[in-house]
Amino acid sequence: MLIMTTITIPHKLEKEKDLVVITRKQYERFLKFEKKRVGPTDPILLAAEKAEADFRAGRTSGPFNSVAEFEKFMHARARSRKS
């Protein structure tokens, strides 16, 4: 006996003509694949991820009360890295 399932497609999706129907198993495989993908390649997103990792690891500086204080810190840091 063949069972037929009726699906109602909203007009909004019908007009866009952008509907894909796949089995749950295929969908779950797709989700696993998406999670395994390489992270973002946008330089801004990569920099944000690195900054967040540095923050979580405690590699932070500041806060600074003035630009002069920040500049002093950066010059001292540059000198210490040269040594």
C-alpha positions in Angstrom: 0.0 0.0 0.0 1.4 3.4 -1.0 0.8 6.2 1.4 0.8 9.7 -0.1 1.6 12.7 2.0 0.1 16.1 1.2 2.3 19.1 1.8 1.0 22.7 1.8 3.5 25.1 0.4 2.9 28.8 1.4 2.5 31.2 -1.5 5.6 33.1 -0.4 7.8 30.1 -1.0 6.0 29.2 -4.1 6.7 32.7 -5.6 10.4 32.5 -4.7 10.7 29.2 -6.5 13.4 28.3 -3.9 12.2 25.3 -2.1 14.1 22.1 -1.6 12.7 18.9 -0.1 15.1 16.4 1.3 14.9 13.5 3.8 15.7 14.1 7.5 18.7 11.8 7.1 20.1 13.9 4.3 19.4 17.1 6.3 21.3 15.7 9.3 24.3 14.8 7.1 24.2 18.3 5.7 24.2 19.8 9.2 27.2 17.7 10.2 29.0 18.8 7.0 28.3 22.4 7.8 29.7 22.1 11.3 32.9 20.5 10.0 33.5 23.3 7.4 36.5 25.5 7.8 35.7 28.6 9.8 35.1 32.0 8.3 37.5 33.3 5.7 36.6 37.0 5.9 39.6 38.8 7.4 37.4 40.8 9.8 35.8 37.7 11.2 39.1 35.9 11.5 40.6 38.9 13.4 37.5 39.0 15.6 37.9 35.3 16.4 41.6 35.8 17.2 40.8 38.8 19.4 38.1 36.8 21.3 40.5 33.9 21.8 43.2 36.3 23.1 40.6 37.8 25.5 39.5 34.5 26.8 43.1 33.5 27.3 43.8 36.6 29.3 46.1 38.2 26.8 44.7 41.7 27.1 46.1 45.2 27.8 44.5 48.3 29.3 42.2 49.9 29.9 44.2 53.1 29.3 43.2 56.5 30.8 44.7 58.5 27.9 46.2 58.2 24.4 49.6 59.1 25.9 49.4 56.2 28.3 48.5 53.8 25.5 51.4 55.1 23.3 53.8 54.7 26.3 52.6 51.1 26.7 53.0 50.3 23.0 56.5 51.8 22.8 57.6 49.8 25.9 56.1 46.7 24.3 57.9 47.3 21.0 61.2 47.7 22.9 60.7 44.6 24.9 60.0 42.6 21.7 63.2 43.8 20.1 65.3 42.4 23.0 
